[in-house]
Amino acid sequence: MNQISEKELSALNDLLSGEELLIRKFQVLADNSTDNEMQAKFQEISNAHKEHFRSLYSQLG
């Protein structure tokens, strides 16, 4: 397997941090939404960012 350079590792770390923040933000929106349709949409977006996070994280292993 190819080694990840320090620059690539730094970029991955930044992307993972960004995805983690988006997961939390959209989860908070979903948890606090009183509109069922909006709650479902926020949860869907949070889940999409969880998948992005997992995909990026898999690049580390």
Sequence and secondary structure as in RCSB ss.txt:
>XXXX:A:sequence
MNQISEKELSALNDLLSGEELLIRKFQVLADNSTDNEMQAKFQEISNAHKEHFRSLYSQLG
>XXXX:A:secstr
     HHHHHHHHHHHHHHHHHHHHHHHHHHH   HHHHHHHHHHHHHHHHHHHHHHHTT 
